[in-house]
Amino acid sequence: QGKEKDKGNGGDKEKGEKEGEKGRRKGRGGEEGPVEYVMDFLVERKKIDDLYQSLQDGRYDEQKFRMMNGPIKNKIYLVEGILPPETPAAQEALFRSALLQTQLDGFLVQRTKDEKETVSYLSCLTKMLISKSKSL
């Protein structure tokens, strides 16, 4: 008697196994491993200088377009660093305008001052997602 596959989900899980079920299952190669989850979150991290460059060369619009039209619902645009005090007014206005438009386009814009703060933010986000996955 072979194992029946559940056809309603592409045949990846054995019949009766629920989406997000905890425990172990056989992988593609037949090896047993933990069940993996894909959470509905996307984080795009940009250092402040790279953000400015991507605004200048068009990468910003192209990358944001791809993220907006992708299947992931929760989008976070993480901007790391602070503008130097000597930043020209026009550059600062471009930067602030881009971040405002990013929020209007449905992204959560998160600012961090440095790498350490970014790691702390991502660590908290990861813990929240792990906690959320346990309730699935």
C-alpha positions, 0 to 999 in steps of 0.5 A, spaced: 500 500 500 503 506 497 502 513 500 496 517 497 498 524 495 494 530 497 492 533 490 489 539 492 496 542 494 500 540 488 502 533 491 507 535 496 504 533 502 501 526 504 494 526 504 491 528 511 498 533 512 496 540 514 499 546 511 504 548 516 504 542 520 509 541 525 514 535 525 518 532 520 517 529 513 521 526 507 524 531 503 525 531 495 531 526 496 527 521 501 531 524 507 527 526 513 527 533 515 524 539 519 517 542 515 519 549 512 515 555 512 515 561 507 512 567 511 509 572 507 514 578 509 519 581 504 525 585 507 529 590 502 535 593 506 539 599 503 544 603 506 543 610 505 549 611 500 546 605 496 539 608 496 541 615 493 545 611 488 539 607 486 535 613 486 540 616 481 541 610 476 533 608 476 535 601 480 530 604 486 524 604 481 525 597 478 527 594 484 520 597 488 516 595 482 518 588 482 517 587 489 510 591 489 508 586 483 510 580 487 506 575 491 509 577 498 504 581 501 508 584 507 514 589 504 519 592 509 524 597 506 529 598 511 534 604 510 540 603 514 544 609 516 543 617 517 544 622 512 550 626 513 549 634 516 552 636 509 547 633 505 545 638 500 538 640 500 536 637 493 539 630 495 535 630 502 528 632 499 529 627 493 531 622 499 525 624 503 520 624 497 522 617 495 521 614 502 514 617 503 512 614 496 515 608 498 510 608 504 504 610 500 506 604 495 504 600 501 511 598 504 513 599 511 519 604 511 523 602 517 530 606 519 536 604 523 542 608 524 547 603 523 548 595 522 548 594 529 541 597 530 539 593 523 541 586 526 537 588 532 531 590 528 531 583 524 532 579 530 526 582 533 522 581 526 525 574 526 522 572 533 516 575 531 515 570 525 517 564 529 512 566 534 507 567 529 509 560 525 508 556 532 501 558 532 499 555 525 
